[in-house]
Amino acid sequence: SKGVFDTRSRSARCAGMMESLRIPASLRAVPPLSEVVRSVATHLSEDVEFVNKVEIGVAEAVNNIIMHGYAGIESGHINVEIKSAADYICIVLSDAAPCFNPLAKLKEDAAGMDLDAVTERSLGMGVQIIRNAMDHIEYKKLPNGNQLVMYKLIPSK
């Protein structure tokens, strides 16, 4: 159920940039990034479950990029954009690793895929963790890499 995340209106609604970072593709970069993510999520909501799920989803996605996309080679970078709208947080992870579609075995077009529509049994464990933490995730193949976009609804007070 896309609902709030309808692709036609998303760009205009997810315009509030909160953080933009470029981190090395190293597992050592994950804890400091997690601190930034936790800080931003806490600024948006004091709901502990929301904050924890955003942090877990981002950390798992970055770990996957490092371990599978860059295959542990630390010379690459990951661009992280954290944006917010009135009712959700949006995290965009972009990298220049070889194109790695987490759903490639499903034989669907890697150019743009709705990960919400895929059954959990067909996904790897990391994608399941991300999917359970976030409300909506998308993968896009970029001309020189990959982009993962994750959305999480901000709980109402």
Helices and strands as residue ranges (DSSP letters): G 3-5, H 10-13, E 16-24, G 27-29, H 30-44, H 48-64, I 65-69, E 77-84, E 88-95, G 104-106, E 113-114, G 115-117, G 120-122, H 125-133, E 136-142, E 145-153
